């Protein structure tokens, strides 16, 4: 009867007891497992399972991928001669006909060359070994060996070398009951001739086959169908090996034969591991907090995998068909550190018997990872990065475990590595505790780290080990200590307090200033490029360069333009790792109708029973203060700061009967020395006027307002349900507008093309809002703005101006803001130069190089067309140089250098060099100091010459410790 390897799979897993994933539980941390590390470098133990790749392809992969990535070993197909039958299904290689090293994958010489190539790349070779059986069908092998039946192999085995029924096997020949050890190990597995492995001859023959491979350099073996061989037989074969070899055995769990029976011989393939991962990644990965605590073989005896060729076909685990989820499971497997991890790479198939790509003769063709016919998981970007990550964290414990309770987790391995995995459908952004030292780290999931540089995304970790990270849906982020781009930690600016709240302040008046201290808690100096506030707030600051451990201060003042709650934000922009640094601002604007006493501190010189002073400003006329003892009795409100007041209202509960109280109104700035705001008088409280007395007086600036009571016809002490205090009417009414900068200059721009925008900030320093009637730009200039119809007192808006020349030469225009301000027409001069069409920027998008850079401010920023991004050279390492390759020799007649338009003034000393070959340089412009004007654009004319490479050589910068260029533009004229 013809049988297939695929039938073997279905029979072999029938009735297995799959251990359920452990119940979810919160675990703060758990001990690192001891790795089952085969001989060799203990930090490089990841096995790449290149399932049924031919020998030439394995050799190439070892050399170009596995070795450079840090894999430890490669698992290859069974190398012995196997049956060759029609259609050449993949399972042919698991039915030996001889132990010649000629197979579908190549011949003996190619096998030996593959082993040598992998060793040269630092990769051990583990061969799949079929020791349990021979064939169950066919009559010829790939080396031409013929055999009359499945029990006769001339010169190798005869019928006496196999188990038979009924002498050995109690069934009709096959395995009917996996709970019967005799059936499992002496009956035929899906019709395959079962070798009598208890025979010394068979043991010696099998050992000879393995020793032949060891002589060629093979380092170990995966023992196929080891469950069907008695553990004592495997130990006897192992004893006959001429050199030690790493063994890991295929023993699917369930039935009378368990993996634990084989742990004294070698490691075991851990099938339950992949099943538990599938349960988690198709359910909730939060459950992985308890992963490995039950249901698995010991970590130091396990070879673990997300999937292999059997589970790929029976769907008991995830597979490459599961897309991003499968990749995330591989990321977790490499990060968790349970057992010796294996990464499975294979070929695509549409039916379970399908062959790997091969010729008509069955010989497997070279692997082409650009083709959909092959599944090269071993070289997936995330997997490659995680192999290095896995090596970096060897021997460290899992710590800093976090989960959202569903499908996002993160953890560190000691202080060596950090990983975050988001198996959910939406991105997650949060501050993660990474366990890492301060610094900038390459995200090895998305980028390659090499020679101290990162090809893509990097993550900043602060001095406390925290990193603000966004993890996309179905994605991950991984950092480790061996992929640190810069050490010492970035600057980190921390404000104290993190928010400011201003007490009620009269509209148009300025509050007392409050101070924010901005401290640098990072490891390097921070350069502050701007400090700004919006809304009804103004600021003054001492921030420029803030050294590590130092601080600066920002003094904020509130000047409300309207009554009610007013909000704003203080924003400190810098090169810190947590840029920008923001402080929320709130304040209450008060006009003549605003009661500014509510909630303020209330005191009295005496209190009757429980009728406390605080009842007088709680906003409830049913509660009240009542004095006790001899007159005078006084009630006082502390407004918190000196405020211009002009009116008070005194109330009693509205249901009370009429009474008269005699009192004066006093004011003080210090709470000790009082002046009279309203002289003592008898005040009548009448229910018809809701028991309210209102007293108006000349405006006075005071902090403390006191009622001094000397008599009350309705009680033995003074009584007040609500003591309300109102500001005097607002002062000045004029707006004053100013523009910063007062002029704009645009660099050379090609006719009929638009420049990058430059901004003008229009501020109102007056005491009233300025009504804006129009904002216009004349000439070859256009504008957009945020000014709306009004600019509040103390507020500002932004006008963004763009230059689009209509003809060549110098062009001029004017930005005009018209309003009702004291200066009703505000003008900003606009100038620009234009270049004829065709005189384009030769440097745009070209390749760059550099002497070095600070943090993430790389050379490529200088040719990206964005004036807001920039290159910055290494600090205190002059000369700094920045270079562009124009691609071919070009006429170079002018260089334009830009810095971000909003930056403050600075002077850079530099020369301009040119080269035809990138090696020999000539000076195109001698070293000179260039001061950047408003708009931060410098145009430098050169004597026209043919150059391929243009270099800016910077020797000084008054604005920073290294050279800075946001755009390097090169023109022919």
DOKOL-424597 format. One record per residue (C-alpha): x, y, z. Coordinates in steps of 0.05 Angstrom, whole numbers, padded with zeros to 5 digits, always signed. Example, Ala and Ser with C-alpha at 12.3 -4.5 7.8 and 13.67 -1.06 7.14 Angstrom:
+00246-00090+00156;+00273-00021+00143;
//
This chain:
+00000+00000+00000;+00027+00069-00019;+00033+00115+00041;+00052+00188+00046;+00088+00230+00097;+00026+00273+00101;-00014+00213+00125;+00039+00202+00177;+00028+00272+00203;-00046+00262+00212;-00037+00195+00248;+00020+00220+00291;-00019+00278+00322;-00084+00240+00330;-00108+00239+00402;-00054+00285+00429;-00071+00319+00494;-00057+00393+00480;-00042+00430+00545;-00086+00491+00553;-00052+00558+00559;-00044+00577+00632;-00096+00624+00660;-00082+00698+00654;-00050+00729+00715;-00012+00793+00731;+00061+00779+00742;+00109+00834+00761;+00171+00795+00741;+00195+00723+00734;+00262+00689+00732;+00298+00678+00666;+00299+00605+00643;+00364+00568+00634;+00375+00562+00559;+00384+00494+00527;+00448+00517+00493;+00484+00468+00446;+00560+00467+00442;+00590+00532+00417;+00579+00606+00431;+00524+00608+00485;+00503+00677+00462;+00490+00651+00391;+00441+00593+00396;+00384+00610+00348;+00373+00555+00297;+00350+00572+00226;+00309+00513+00200;+00318+00519+00124;+00268+00465+00108;+00286+00428+00044;+00333+00482+00016;+00387+00453-00029;+00459+00452-00006;+00482+00510-00050;+00426+00554-00024;+00441+00536+00049;+00514+00554+00038;+00496+00621+00009;+00446+00636+00065;+00498+00619+00118;+00548+00667+00086;+00503+00726+00069;+00447+00724+00121;+00455+00676+00179;+00527+00691+00198;+00521+00767+00194;+00455+00766+00232;+00483+00725+00290;+00447+00659+00281;+00481+00601+00317;+00463+00542+00273;+00426+00518+00212;+00381+00456+00208;+00383+00422+00139;+00343+00367+00106;+00360+00292+00113;+00422+00284+00069;+00416+00209+00055;+00391+00179-00010;+00315+00173-00008;+00261+00145-00053;+00244+00180-00118;+00172+00172-00138;+00124+00205-00187;+00106+00277-00169;+00164+00281-00119;+00125+00301-00057;+00164+00335-00002;+00162+00274+00044;+00206+00233-00003;+00267+00255+00037;+00239+00220+00100;+00241+00151+00066;+00314+00129+00062;+00338+00075+00013;+00413+00081+00027;+00461+00123+00068;+00497+00152+00009;+00500+00228+00014;+00465+00239-00051;+00395+00268-00046;+00346+00318-00075;+00387+00373-00043;+00453+00356-00077;+00511+00307-00076;+00564+00291-00024;+00614+00344-00050;+00561+00398-00048;+00539+00376+00022;+00612+00379+00047;+00622+00448+00014;+00559+00473+00048;+00583+00450+00117;+00650+00485+00105;+00617+00550+00081;+00570+00552+00141;+00628+00539+00190;+00667+00596+00156;+00607+00641+00171;+00606+00619+00244;+00544+00575+00235;+00539+00504+00262;+00504+00451+00219;+00450+00404+00246;+00425+00351+00197;+00356+00320+00201;+00368+00246+00213;+00317+00190+00196;+00336+00131+00240;+00269+00098+00255;+00251+00069+00187;+00267+00060+00114;+00214+00064+00058;+00143+00044+00050;+00137+00047-00025;+00176+00056-00091;+00236+00017-00117;+00290+00068-00135;+00328+00124-00100;+00360+00190-00122;+00429+00158-00128;+00401+00102-00171;+00397+00050-00115;+00342-00002-00129;+00307-00047-00079;+00256-00103-00092;+00214-00089-00030;+00213-00046+00032;+00251-00098+00075;+00308-00112+00026;+00366-00063+00014;+00424-00101-00017;+00488-00095+00024;+00452-00054+00077;+00390-00086+00108;+00350-00149+00101;+00283-00173+00129;+00317-00193+00194;+00334-00120+00208;+00262-00097+00214;+00204-00106+00263;+00148-00152+00239;+00080-00174+00261;+00062-00214+00302;+00132-00230+00329;+00146-00157+00348;+00083-00117+00333;+00018-00141+00365;-00026-00109+00311;-00036-00122+00237;+00026-00080+00226;+00006-00008+00240;-00001+00034+00304;-00072+00030+00330;-00061+00055+00401;-00012+00110+00421;-00022+00091+00494;+00013+00025+00479;+00089+00035+00480;+00103-00031+00443;+00058-00009+00385;+00089+00060+00382;+00160+00033+00379;+00155-00034+00344;+00097-00026+00295;+00102+00009+00229;+00090+00084+00225;+00041+00093+00167;+00069+00032+00131;+00143+00051+00135;+00191-00008+00146;+00209-00002+00221;+00283-00014+00236;+00301-00063+00292;+00340-00010+00330;+00352-00058+00388;+00398-00097+00341;+00472-00081+00348;+00481-00087+00273;+00427-00035+00260;+00454+00010+00315;+00525+00005+00286;+00500+00019+00215;+00460+00080+00237;+00519+00106+00278;+00564+00096+00218;+00517+00140+00177;+00519+00195+00230;+00595+00188+00238;+00604+00198+00163;+00569+00265+00169;+00609+00283+00232;+00673+00270+00191;+00650+00324+00143;+00639+00373+00201;+00565+00364+00219;+00555+00389+00290;+00490+00355+00310;+00426+00321+00290;+00351+00329+00293;+00326+00258+00305;+00264+00249+00264;+00208+00205+00294;+00249+00194+00357;+00185+00177+00394;+00182+00112+00354;+00252+00091+00376;+00263+00066+00447;+00305+00116+00487;+00355+00061+00504;+00366+00048+00430;+00381+00121+00417;+00429+00123+00475;+00465+00061+00447;+00472+00094+00379;+00497+00158+00411;+00550+00118+00448;+00578+00094+00381;+00591+00165+00355;+00663+00183+00342;+00654+00255+00367;+00603+00289+00412;+00543+00316+00372;+00485+00359+00395;+00420+00318+00392;+00348+00344+00393;+00292+00294+00386;+00223+00297+00353;+00175+00271+00406;+00104+00296+00398;+00070+00296+00467;+00014+00249+00485;+00006+00174+00495;+00051+00124+00529;+00116+00155+00504;+00131+00224+00531;+00186+00274+00517;+00212+00269+00589;+00236+00197+00574;+00288+00225+00527;+00315+00284+00566;+00375+00244+00590;+00399+00234+00518;+00391+00304+00490;+00342+00361+00480;+00270+00352+00455;+00229+00391+00405;+00176+00427+00446;+00110+00422+00407;+00064+00449+00462;+00104+00514+00461;+00080+00532+00390;+00008+00511+00408;+00008+00557+00469;+00035+00615+00427;-00021+00605+00377;-00073+00606+00432;-00044+00672+00459;-00035+00708+00393;-00105+00689+00369;-00134+00708+00437;-00100+00754+00486;-00025+00761+00491;-00034+00790+00561;-00037+00716+00581;+00037+00710+00563;+00053+00739+00632;+00051+00667+00658;+00080+00635+00596;+00125+00575+00608;+00101+00563+00679;+00061+00500+00661;+00052+00450+00606;+00122+00455+00575;+00184+00414+00578;+00241+00446+00618;+00272+00506+00583;+00342+00477+00587;+00319+00414+00550;+00275+00446+00497;+00283+00468+00425;+00225+00515+00414;+00191+00539+00351;+00131+00580+00328;+00120+00528+00272;+00153+00473+00234;+00138+00431+00172;+00088+00386+00208;+00049+00441+00245;+00051+00485+00183;+00008+00431+00150;-00037+00410+00207;-00052+00482+00230;-00038+00466+00303;+00007+00529+00306;+00011+00596+00272;+00045+00597+00204;+00068+00648+00152;-00004+00649+00127;-00021+00688+00190;+00018+00748+00166;+00037+00801+00217;+00012+00759+00275;+00061+00704+00256;+00118+00755+00254;+00099+00781+00323;+00099+00710+00351;+00170+00700+00325;+00190+00767+00356;+00162+00743+00423;+00194+00675+00417;+00263+00706+00406;+00252+00756+00461;+00224+00711+00515;+00286+00666+00520;+00251+00599+00532;+00292+00540+00506;+00336+00542+00444;+00294+00581+00394;+00286+00558+00322;+00263+00601+00263;+00228+00563+00207;+00239+00581+00133;+00208+00538+00079;+00169+00542+00014;+00098+00560-00005;+00047+00504-00017;-00026+00497-00036;-00033+00423-00018;+00000+00384+00037;+00042+00339-00008;+00069+00394-00053;+00143+00392-00068;+00191+00449-00058;+00208+00484-00125;+00246+00431-00165;+00260+00405-00234;+00227+00347-00269;+00280+00301-00238;+00259+00322-00168;+00323+00359-00152;+00307+00421-00111;+00324+00486-00147;+00362+00544-00115;+00322+00585-00064;+00299+00653-00090;+00273+00695-00032;+00246+00747-00080;+00198+00695-00106;+00131+00679-00074;+00149+00606-00081;+00195+00611-00021;+00180+00633+00050;+00245+00663+00078;+00224+00679+00149;+00297+00675+00172;+00312+00740+00136;+00249+00779+00153;+00270+00848+00178;+00239+00839+00247;+00267+00768+00255;+00337+00789+00234;+00336+00845+00286;+00310+00800+00340;+00365+00748+00330;+00416+00801+00349;+00370+00824+00405;+00365+00753+00431;+00441+00746+00431;+00450+00812+00468;+00405+00793+00527;+00431+00723+00540;+00430+00706+00614;+00385+00764+00635;+00318+00761+00671;+00250+00785+00646;+00231+00850+00681;+00188+00912+00674;+00129+00871+00649;+00070+00913+00624;+00005+00896+00589;-00058+00934+00570;-00095+00872+00593;-00111+00851+00522;-00065+00849+00462;-00006+00894+00479;+00054+00875+00522;+00124+00900+00536;+00181+00876+00579;+00256+00883+00587;+00310+00831+00595;+00347+00861+00653;+00382+00924+00630;+00403+00892+00564;+00341+00896+00520;+00269+00920+00514;+00212+00897+00469;+00140+00922+00460;+00090+00880+00420;+00022+00906+00396;-00022+00850+00369;-00082+00897+00371;-00117+00935+00315;-00098+01006+00337;-00031+01040+00352;-00009+01048+00425;+00031+01109+00449;+00057+01112+00520;+00119+01121+00563;+00150+01052+00571;+00199+01032+00625;+00254+01000+00583;+00305+00981+00637;+00359+01009+00591;+00412+01061+00606;+00400+01131+00579;+00416+01138+00506;+00390+01134+00435;+00376+01064+00410;+00363+01035+00341;+00295+01001+00335;+00321+00935+00307;+00251+00914+00285;+00250+00968+00232;+00323+00987+00221;+00394+00959+00218;+00447+00980+00267;+00518+00979+00240;+00583+01013+00260;+00548+01058+00310;+00494+01082+00262;+00421+01065+00252;+00390+01061+00182;+00321+01082+00207;+00278+01092+00268;+00313+01106+00334;+00284+01113+00404;+00309+01160+00459;+00313+01131+00530;+00318+01182+00586;+00359+01179+00650;+00303+01142+00686;+00300+01088+00633;+00234+01114+00603;+00220+01121+00528;+00160+01152+00494;+00143+01103+00439;+00087+01092+00390;+00077+01019+00371;+00035+01012+00308;-00021+00961+00304;+00005+00890+00290;+00076+00914+00301;+00132+00916+00351;+00191+00957+00375;+00256+00927+00402;+00318+00960+00431;+00381+00929+00460;+00446+00951+00491;+00489+00931+00431;+00448+00976+00385;+00458+01042+00421;+00470+01099+00373;+00493+01148+00426;+00510+01138+00500;+00503+01183+00560;+00430+01198+00549;+00398+01256+00513;+00380+01321+00545;+00313+01317+00582;+00278+01382+00601;+00230+01377+00660;+00187+01437+00681;+00168+01452+00753;+00111+01463+00764;+00081+01428+00704;+00022+01476+00703;+00007+01547+00726;-00060+01575+00750;-00070+01650+00757;-00121+01680+00804;-00176+01726+00780;-00143+01785+00745;-00178+01847+00719;-00186+01849+00644;-00129+01891+00615;-00088+01887+00679;-00027+01844+00689;-00022+01792+00744;+00039+01781+00788;+00089+01738+00752;+00095+01663+00767;+00160+01625+00754;+00171+01558+00720;+00238+01525+00731;+00261+01483+00672;+00313+01431+00693;+00356+01387+00649;+00353+01317+00680;+00388+01284+00621;+00460+01268+00607;+00478+01321+00555;+00469+01395+00546;+00403+01422+00518;+00401+01478+00468;+00336+01518+00474;+00315+01546+00406;+00252+01582+00429;+00207+01596+00489;+00136+01617+00471;+00068+01626+00503;+00000+01635+00472;-00066+01660+00496;-00070+01717+00547;+00000+01705+00574;+00070+01734+00565;+00138+01708+00586;+00210+01726+00600;+00263+01673+00606;+00336+01657+00621;+00338+01595+00576;+00390+01587+00522;+00438+01529+00535;+00419+01486+00595;+00476+01441+00618;+00462+01371+00644;+00438+01379+00716;+00427+01454+00708;+00363+01494+00700;+00334+01559+00674;+00272+01599+00692;+00212+01625+00654;+00172+01681+00685;+00099+01681+00662;+00049+01738+00669;-00026+01735+00657;-00061+01794+00624;-00133+01774+00608;-00168+01804+00548;-00237+01781+00569;-00274+01756+00630;-00279+01682+00646;-00231+01624+00643;-00171+01637+00598;-00122+01583+00576;-00054+01579+00541;+00009+01539+00536;+00082+01554+00552;+00125+01515+00501;+00200+01506+00506;+00230+01481+00441;+00298+01449+00444;+00342+01391+00422;+00322+01352+00484;+00299+01280+00476;+00229+01298+00502;+00222+01360+00458;+00178+01401+00461;+00169+01415+00536;+00100+01443+00551;+00067+01476+00612;-00008+01487+00614;-00031+01556+00634;-00099+01577+00661;-00125+01641+00691;-00190+01676+00706;-00205+01742+00672;-00247+01788+00715;-00286+01850+00693;-00329+01896+00735;-00383+01842+00738;-00337+01786+00765;-00338+01767+00838;-00264+01755+00853;-00274+01735+00926;-00303+01666+00913;-00259+01611+00941;-00206+01659+00968;-00180+01656+01039;-00231+01684+01089;-00215+01700+01162;-00249+01737+01220;-00228+01763+01289;-00285+01724+01321;-00336+01669+01304;-00402+01651+01336;-00411+01575+01344;-00402+01542+01275;-00416+01603+01233;-00346+01607+01204;-00314+01661+01161;-00309+01612+01102;-00385+01612+01097;-00380+01684+01071;-00349+01667+01003;-00373+01597+00988;-00424+01621+00937;-00483+01599+00981;-00528+01653+01012;-00559+01602+01059;-00494+01596+01100;-00464+01655+01137;-00411+01682+01183;-00430+01711+01250;-00383+01747+01297;-00380+01739+01372;-00360+01781+01432;-00348+01855+01435;-00349+01901+01374;-00314+01916+01329;-00318+01849+01294;-00285+01841+01226;-00289+01794+01167;-00232+01794+01116;-00218+01765+01046;-00147+01754+01020;-00149+01761+00944;-00081+01728+00937;-00048+01787+00901;-00056+01861+00896;-00117+01876+00853;-00153+01939+00832;-00222+01937+00865;-00280+01987+00862;-00342+01953+00890;-00366+01903+00943;-00433+01870+00955;-00453+01844+01024;-00510+01794+01029;-00552+01760+01082;-00596+01699+01072;-00654+01724+01028;-00708+01696+01074;-00685+01735+01135;-00723+01794+01162;-00698+01866+01156;-00640+01891+01198;-00587+01945+01198;-00512+01935+01205;-00461+01989+01215;-00393+01976+01182;-00337+02006+01141;-00297+01975+01083;-00221+01975+01092;-00165+01954+01045;-00092+01933+01054;-00034+01908+01012;+00001+01872+01070;-00055+01851+01117;-00029+01898+01172;-00036+01970+01149;-00107+01986+01126;-00137+02046+01091;-00211+02064+01089;-00245+02048+01022;-00315+02065+01046;-00328+02101+01113;-00369+02070+01168;-00444+02076+01156;-00510+02043+01175;-00528+01994+01119;-00601+01970+01114;-00613+01897+01092;-00683+01892+01064;-00716+01827+01040;-00747+01867+00983;-00676+01877+00955;-00657+01804+00971;-00620+01828+01033;-00563+01856+00991;-00523+01919+01003;-00477+01944+00947;-00421+01994+00962;-00382+02029+00907;-00317+02067+00921;-00257+02097+00884;-00212+02045+00852;-00158+02020+00898;-00104+01968+00890;-00106+01922+00950;-00096+01848+00968;-00138+01846+01032;-00209+01873+01037;-00242+01878+01106;-00312+01892+01132;-00306+01925+01201;-00374+01916+01237;-00393+01958+01298;-00468+01944+01305;-00525+01898+01283;-00599+01909+01299;-00615+01837+01284;-00563+01799+01326;-00508+01807+01378;-00454+01802+01325;-00440+01820+01253;-00471+01774+01201;-00451+01762+01127;-00477+01706+01082;-00436+01728+01021;-00379+01779+01017;-00370+01794+00943;-00313+01837+00915;-00311+01865+00845;-00253+01895+00805;-00252+01967+00784;-00269+01980+00711;-00213+01959+00663;-00160+02011+00647;-00131+02031+00579;-00167+02013+00515;-00113+02017+00460;-00080+01960+00422;-00008+01964+00397;+00017+01916+00343;+00089+01895+00328;+00120+01847+00277;+00178+01800+00288;+00219+01798+00245;+00209+01868+00216;+00231+01845+00146;+00237+01781+00106;+00289+01763+00054;+00280+01702+00008;+00338+01665-00025;+00343+01653-00099;+00280+01620-00125;+00267+01596-00196;+00217+01638-00235;+00145+01613-00228;+00162+01566-00171;+00145+01577-00097;+00196+01585-00041;+00191+01553+00027;+00147+01596+00072;+00175+01643+00124;+00135+01666+00185;+00122+01734+00216;+00094+01738+00287;+00046+01796+00299;+00040+01812+00374;-00007+01859+00411;+00030+01892+00470;-00029+01939+00485;-00083+01933+00538;-00141+01921+00492;-00156+01873+00434;-00137+01897+00365;-00191+01888+00311;-00157+01864+00247;-00190+01890+00183;-00141+01860+00132;-00075+01824+00121;-00044+01831+00051;+00021+01818+00014;+00041+01856-00049;+00088+01841-00106;+00110+01769-00119;+00090+01748-00049;+00029+01714-00019;+00008+01701+00053;-00036+01659+00098;-00049+01677+00171;-00079+01657+00238;-00098+01728+00258;-00173+01722+00247;-00212+01786+00263;-00179+01803+00329;-00113+01797+00366;-00124+01799+00442;-00083+01842+00489;-00018+01806+00502;-00034+01756+00446;-00003+01743+00378;-00017+01710+00311;+00026+01683+00254;+00030+01705+00181;+00063+01655+00134;+00094+01688+00072;+00114+01653+00007;+00155+01682-00051;+00137+01663-00123;+00176+01707-00172;+00144+01723-00238;+00209+01747-00271;+00283+01745-00256;+00322+01795-00214;+00309+01828-00146;+00236+01830-00125;+00204+01871-00070;+00138+01874-00035;+00103+01892+00031;+00064+01852+00082;+00011+01899+00111;-00033+01887+00173;-00090+01937+00180;-00126+01944+00247;-00155+01992+00298;-00090+01992+00338;-00053+02055+00358;-00010+02040+00297;-00066+02022+00248;-00020+02001+00191;+00036+01952+00208;+00085+01940+00150;+00138+01886+00139;+00187+01895+00081;+00193+01835+00034;+00252+01822-00013;+00273+01763-00055;+00318+01744-00113;+00296+01701-00171;+00334+01655-00216;+00316+01642-00289;+00278+01578-00302;+00327+01521-00309;+00376+01547-00256;+00350+01496-00206;+00380+01472-00140;+00431+01419-00163;+00437+01391-00092;+00364+01374-00080;+00356+01301-00059;+00428+01283-00076;+00473+01237-00035;+00508+01269+00024;+00565+01253+00071;+00593+01286+00133;+00648+01288+00184;+00597+01267+00237;+00532+01290+00267;+00497+01304+00333;+00440+01258+00355;+00391+01249+00296;+00412+01313+00258;+00440+01276+00198;+00470+01301+00133;+00409+01280+00092;+00367+01335+00127;+00407+01387+00089;+00381+01366+00020;+00309+01347+00037;+00278+01414+00016;+00253+01428+00086;+00283+01488+00121;+00257+01464+00188;+00302+01402+00190;+00377+01409+00195;+00446+01376+00199;+00489+01390+00260;+00562+01370+00264;+00594+01337+00324;+00602+01384+00383;+00670+01415+00396;+00702+01375+00340;+00717+01428+00289;+00727+01429+00231;+00658+01399+00216;+00643+01386+00143;+00581+01371+00102;+00586+01347+00031;+00539+01335-00027;+00551+01292-00089;+00518+01325-00149;+00520+01259-00186;+00564+01284-00243;+00608+01344-00259;+00565+01408-00259;+00578+01482-00265;+00577+01510-00194;+00568+01585-00190;+00531+01598-00125;+00517+01564-00058;+00458+01581-00013;+00461+01561+00061;+00398+01562+00104;+00381+01552+00178;+00311+01544+00206;+00275+01610+00194;+00253+01617+00267;+00323+01610+00297;+00359+01668+00329;+00419+01703+00298;+00486+01668+00294;+00552+01673+00255;+00587+01613+00224;+00658+01613+00198;+00666+01569+00137;+00699+01556+00070;+00671+01523+00008;+00711+01468-00027;+00700+01431-00093;+00724+01365-00121;+00717+01324-00184;+00732+01257-00151;+00715+01266-00077;+00789+01260-00059;+00827+01320-00086;+00796+01387-00065;+00804+01459-00087;+00780+01521-00049;+00720+01553-00084;+00710+01605-00028;+00762+01621+00025;+00742+01617+00098;+00700+01675+00122;+00649+01691+00176;+00577+01693+00152;+00523+01724+00196;+00453+01698+00181;+00402+01754+00169;+00328+01751+00185;+00300+01689+00153;+00368+01655+00162;+00388+01650+00089;+00459+01665+00064;+00475+01666-00011;+00549+01659-00030;+00571+01674-00102;+00628+01634-00131;+00672+01638-00193;+00637+01587-00238;+00675+01520-00242;+00660+01447-00258;+00653+01405-00195;+00619+01340-00176;+00627+01346-00101;+00615+01409-00060;+00637+01412+00013;+00622+01463+00067;+00679+01465+00118;+00657+01498+00183;+00707+01520+00237;+00664+01562+00284;+00591+01575+00302;+00568+01628+00353;+00500+01593+00360;+00521+01521+00376;+00581+01476+00391;+00579+01447+00320;+00565+01469+00249;+00492+01475+00228;+00459+01473+00159;+00385+01462+00147;+00390+01468+00071;+00453+01465+00026;+00432+01490-00043;+00479+01492-00103;+00464+01532-00166;+00499+01540-00232;+00493+01616-00230;
//
